Amino acid sequence: MSDRPIKPKLSGTQLLRALYHLFNAVRLHQDNNQLIKDCLTQFNDVISEISADEDITIRIWRGRFHIQGERLLYRRDNYTIINEMLDYFSRRGLGGLCLFATFRNTRPENLLALVRLLNESAKHDEPLDWLNEQLDDSGFSWVELYKVQDEKDSTLDSHHKEMAWNTYLTAMNVVKEVAEKVSGGVAGVRKARRLAQTIVDLVHEDYSLMLGLATIRDYDDYTYTHSVNVSFFATCLGRYVGLSQIFLEHLAVCGLFHDLGKVGVSKEILLKPGGLNSEEWDTMRRHPLIGTRKILRLQAPHSLKSRIILGPFEHHLNPDLTGYPKTHFMKQISLFGKILRIVDVFEALTAERSYRPRSYSPDEALQQMWSERGRSFDVPLLKSFINMMGVYPIGSLLELNTGEIGLVMDYPDESKKTLPLIMLLNADRKGGYISGELVNLADQVIPGDGSPRTIVKGLHASKLGIQPSHYFLQEPKLTGM
């Protein structure tokens, strides 16, 4: 379990709320007002909770606040505060600020003076330049202001990308190692449990990056990449519906191991074009049961095995218990089974498969799954999955009304997943595409035209030879934002 001193979803929101109240109180009252004193106390209490002796860093990257390097997630109770503070920073040209550890030694009146300067700066033509001049004159060496899209922000993004990519590679190796060992004997789960903790941490920090990486396709090792992708998708959905940390860790392990039973199935069957004969279908239908037996052979506490065994067994069962394997002892599918069922089908539909004439684009896959709601999928969970993914899921390739091609990178406004942040892809004259600028469709217009960029349709990345995950690991170009 992570032992980091900050709880980003809680303390980050509290810090932003404390600043919001302090900014407003200072704008309305004199320094000796009791409300200001209460706001100062609240602010100092939050700072102490986050860290007793470290710098406090707030940055804005891709329209999101990051507190101490952790992305602050939108929730019902913080949505208004986050948007108000984003607007406050934007009107002052601020990309963030850092309060150095030494600021704890400054007098309260100095902190209030800084707040008054921040409030007043919006009245000036170049607010950030004016602010920095005032800070220099006042000798406030305990604070640093960042301009919008400061180069240092790319370090934050690179750190997440490196961690996520290393986690993906590690997950591939762990699934392979366990599959090979358990097929010939026994295998331990220590690595898988540590890995699951890392996956959960990364999903909390930047779930859009994890969804982007879940578009990776390696057809030589498809069973393994599929398992890792399912684990990422399942953990993201579990986070979205509010599962606890320990439940998310168990769900991540379930995703990694859900297809262990396929490892022994021959590639002739797995990759066979067209339909399977009855004998081959019988072999395929047995893989959840085979996988369950392999999980039972894992060197793990019985309490853990009891929590990770049902999901893999159930991931091909429908809500009415049709599907496979046939069972007479169950009355309903577990929550993990329902989640794995949804994400397993989505991942499979969006992958090139030899037995299917074509893959689905992500938006087509969601439409197809929604048409089978109730019959094939748990309706509330499928609805949550679609809401999480957005109209055009992260990793989708889009054609715009300008003729441009864009890749969905994120939804800056999590409450309205209709207008995404996209990365424009430019043809490189070699038959491929290179990353272009980031464009937020919610506030971007066609250059020189003034009319909005709009989405025409989703595209099939494989037909254009595009691997979406590749672009999530690159540094974006920030021009035109």
N, C-alpha and C positions, 0 to 999 in steps of 0.2 A: 504494500500500500504506500502511496506517495506520502512523504512526511514534510511536504512544503508548508511553510508557515502561513500562507495566505489561502483563503477560500474565495476564489474570484467571483463566484456568483453572488455570494453574500456580501463580503467586505467591499467589493468593487461597486456594487449598487449603493451601499451605505456611504462610501466616500463621495460618489457623485451626488447623492442626495444631500449630504452635508455641505458640499460646495455650493450646490444650488441654493440652499436656504441661506448660507452665509452671504453669497453674492446679492441676494434680494434684500436681506436684512440691512446690509451696509448701504445699499442704494436708498433705503427709506429712512434710516435712523442715524443718530449720532453714536460715536464710539462707546459712550457710557450707558447706552440703552440696554435694558435687561435682556431683550430678545437677542441682541448681538452677543452678549456674554454667554447666553445659552447655546447659541450657534457655534461659538468658539469652543465651548466645552464638548459639544457633540463632535465637532471636527477633530479635536485632539484625541477623543476617545476612539474614533474610527482609525486614526493614524496609528495609535498604539496597538490596536487589534491587528492591523495589517503587518506592522513591523515595528519593533522597539528601537532599532538602530540602523535601518537601511534607508537608502534614498527611496522616495515615492515617485513613481513615474506614471504619467497618464499620457497616452498617445492615441491619435486617431489614424486608423489605417483602413482604407476601403470603406469609409463611412461607418466604422465601428470603433468604439472605445476599447483600448487595451490597458488594463491596470496591472502594473508589474509584469508586463509581457503576456498576460492572460486576457483573451478576448471576452468582453462582457456580453453575455447573451441577453437577448430581448426576452422579457417575461411580462406577464400581465401587470405586475406591480411596479415595474420599472420603465415601461415603454414611454410614458410621458416625460419622465425625468431625463431619460437618455436623449430623446429628440430635442427637448428644451436646451440641454447642455451642448448638443451638437450644433444647434443654431447659435448659441452663445459663442462658442469657439470659432465657428465659421465667420461670423460678423467681425471678428477681430483678427482674422487671418492666422489663427492659432492651429497648429497641428498637434499641439500637446504641450506639456510642461513637466519639469522635474523639480521636486523639492528635495534638495540634498539633505543628508542626515543632520547637517549642522543647523538646519532651520529650526530644529527642536529647541535650540538655545536662544532663538530670537525672541524678542518681547512681543506680546500680543498686539501692541499698537503697530508694530512693523508688518505683521501679517495683515492687519486691517488696512494698512496703507497700500500694500500690494493689491488687495481686493479692490480698493477704490481706484487704483490706476487701471486695473483690468476693466472695471466698469466704465471708466471715462474714455478709454482708448477707442471705443466704437465711434466716438464723435470725430475722430481724426481721419484724414484721407489715407494715410499709411499707418494703421493702428499698431502693427507689430514693430515697425521701425521706431515709432514714437514711444512705445512701451520699453523697448530696449534702451533707448536714450534715458528714460526716466529711471530705469533700474540701475544704470551705470551711475547716474548722478546721486542716487540714493544709497549707493553702496550695498545693494541687496545681492550679495555674492552667493546666497543660499538658494537661489532659484534660477532655473534656465528655461527659456521659452523656445519651443520648436516651431518653425514655420510649417505650413501645410506641405505634406509630402517631402519632408526633410529626408535626406539620403539615409539617415540612420534608420528610418522606418523599414528599409529593405532588409536590414539586418534582422529585424524582428520576423519578417516574413520568411527569410532564408532559414532561420532557426527552426521554425515550424515545419518547413518543407523537408529539411534534412532529417529531422526526427521522424516525420511521417514516412519518408521513403525508406529509411533504415528499418522502421517498424514493419513495413510491408515485406521487405526482403527477409527479415527475421521470421515473420509469420509463415512465409513460404517454406523456409527451412525447417521450422518447427513441425508443420503439418507433414512434410515429407519424412522427417525423422521419426515421428510417432507412427505414421502409417507403415513405414518399413519395419520398425522394431516390433510393433504389436502384431504384425502379420506372421512373424516368426517366433514370437514369444511374448514378452511383456515390455511395456514402456512407461516411463514416468511422466508426470504432468507439471513438474516444477517450472520448466521453461514456459509452458503454455499459460500457467497461472500468472507468472510475472509479465508475460507478453500481454495478457488480457488486461492487466492493470494499466499498462502503457497505452493500449488501445483506448481504454475508457478515458484516461487523462487527455489524450489527443482529441478525442471526440468532444469533450467538454471545451477544450481550448479553441478548436477550429474545425467544426464538423463539416463545413463546406469543402475543405481540403481533403478530408477523409472520403467524402462522397466522390470527389474528383478522382482520387486514387483508385476507388472501387470500379473505375471504368477500364482498368488494366486488363488486357487479354493476352495470354500466352497459350497458344493452341497446342504447343508441344507438352505443356504441363497444365492443361486446362482444368483438370480436377482440382489441382492445388490453388491456382489463381481464383477459381470459382469459390473455393472454400474461404479464402482470405476475403474476397469481395463480399461474400454473404456475411461473414463476421463483422465487417465494417458497416454494411447496411443495417444489420440487425442491431448493432450497438447504437447507431445513430437513431433508429426508430425507438429503441428502448429509452434512450435519453429524452426523445421528444415526448414520449408518453409519461415520463416522470419516474422511471424505475430508479431504485436506490443504487448506490455505488456497487455493493456486493452483488446485486441482481444483474447489473450490467456486466460485471466481470464474468459471472457464470454464463450469461448470454453470449459474450464474446467467445468463450471456450466452446460453447455449443455450435456456434457458427464455424469455427475452425475444424471441428470434428464431425460435422453433420454428414459428410459424405465419405467417411472412412470406409464404408462398405463398398464404395465404388472402386477402391484401389485394387481390389482383386478381380474386377471385371475386365475382360480382355478388351483391347483397343478396337478389335474387329467389331465388337458389339457397340462400344461407346461411340465410335466414329463411323458406323455403318450408314451409308447414304440410304435415304428412303426409309420404309418401315421395317420393323423387326418381326421375325416370325414368332410363333407362340412360345417356342422354347427359349428364344432370346429374351422375350418379354418376361418370362418367368424368372430368368436370371436377373434382369433389371429390377423387377419388383421385390426381389429378396434383399437388395442392397441396404435398405434401412435396418432390417433385422440383423444382417451381417455386421453392419456398423455398430449396432447396439451391443452385440456380443464382444466386439473389439473394445468398446468403451468399458465393458465390465472387466476386461483383462488388464486395464490400466492400473499402474501402481499409484493409487490415490485413495484417500479416506472414503469410506462407504458414504458418508454424509455428502461429500462432493459428487461422487458418482450418481447418487440419487437425484441430484439437482441438474446434472448435465445429460442425463440419459434419455429423458422423455422427448425433448425437442428433436434430436436427430431421428428418433424412432418415428415421430409423427409428421415430419416435414413434407410428406406426400399424401397426407390425409386431408380431406375436405371437412368443413364444419359438421356435416351430417355423418362423418366417419366413413364415407365412401372413399375410394382411392386405395392406396396400399401402404403397408401390408394390412391384410384383413385382420380384424381383431374383434374379440367377443367380450373382452374384460373391461373395455373403456366405455364410459358414458359421454365424455366430452374431451376435447383436445386442450392441452395445457396452454398457458399464455406463450411460453417459449415456442411451442409447436406452431401456434398461429402466426407468430412473428416470422419464424424461419420459413414457413410456407409462403408467405407474401414475398419476402426478399429473395428467396431461392428462385421463384418463378420470374420475378422482375429481372434478376441477373441473367437467367437463362434466356429469356425472351430477347434481351438486348445483345446477346452474343451470337456470333456466327456459329451455326450448328449444321453438321453435315446432313442430318436427316430432315432439315427444314429448308424450303426454297430461298428464304431470306430472313434476316434478323429484323427486329422491330427497332425503330428509333425510340428513345426513352419516352417521349410523349405518347407515341402509338402504343407502347407497352402498357402505360398507365390506363389508356382508354380501353384497351383489350381486357385488362384485369378488372376494371370497373364494370364492364359489361357482364362479368362473371361473378360479381359480388354476391355474397350470400350463398351461392352454390359452391364456389371454390375457395372463397376467402371470408374471414371474419369481417363484417361490414365496418364496425367502428375502427378497428385497427387498419383496415385498408384505407379508410377515409383519413386517418391520421398520417399514414404513409404518403398519400397523395398530397396532403397539406404540407408535410415536411419537404417533399421533393420539389413542389412548385409545379405550375402549369407546364413549364419546360424544365425538367430536372437538371440540377447541376451536372455538368458534363455533356449536356445536349449540344448538338451542332445546329445552328439556325441560319436560314437564309433571310436577309432583311430586304425591305422595299428598295434599298439603294443598290441591290445586287451584291452587297458585301456578305461575307460569311463570318459568323460570330460564334464563340464558344461560351456557354453559360458558366460563369465562374462563381456566382453568389447571388443572393437576394438581399441587398442592403436593408430593405424594409421587410423584416420577417413576418409582419402581420398581413402583408399583401403580396403574395408570391405570384405576381403576374408580369412585372417588369424587372428583368434581371440585370445584373452587372455582367457585361460580356467582354470577352477579349476578341477584337477583330483579328482575323487570320488573313494574311496577305500571301498571294501566290509567289513562290520564289523562282519561277521560270525554270525549275528543274523537276516539275511535276509534284512538288510538295508545297507546304505552307509554313510560314514563319509567323511568330507572334507579333501582333500590332498593339495598338493602344487599347486601354481599358475604357469602356463606354458604359455609363449608367443609363439605360433606356428610359428611366423615369424622368430624367432631366436633360437629355441630350437631343439635339436637333441635327438635321443634315447640314454640314458646313456650307455656307454660302447660299443656303436655301431658306432656312428658317422653319421648315416643316419637320415634324417628328420622324425619327427612325422608328419603323414598325417591323414586327415579325411577320414574315410571309408564311413560313412553314418550317418544320423540323427536317433535318437531313440525316442521312445514314453515314456516320463517320467512316465506317469500313469501306464504303463505296468510293470515298475520296482518299482512301489510304491514310486517314488521320487517326492517331491514337490520342484521344482527349487527355489522358493522364499526363502525357508528355508536357503539355502546356501548363499544367498545375505546378510543375516542378521548376519552371523557368521564372526568371525575374520579369515582371510585366513592364511595359513601357507606359510611362505616366503622362505623356503629352496628351493634350486635348481633354484632360479631365476637368 
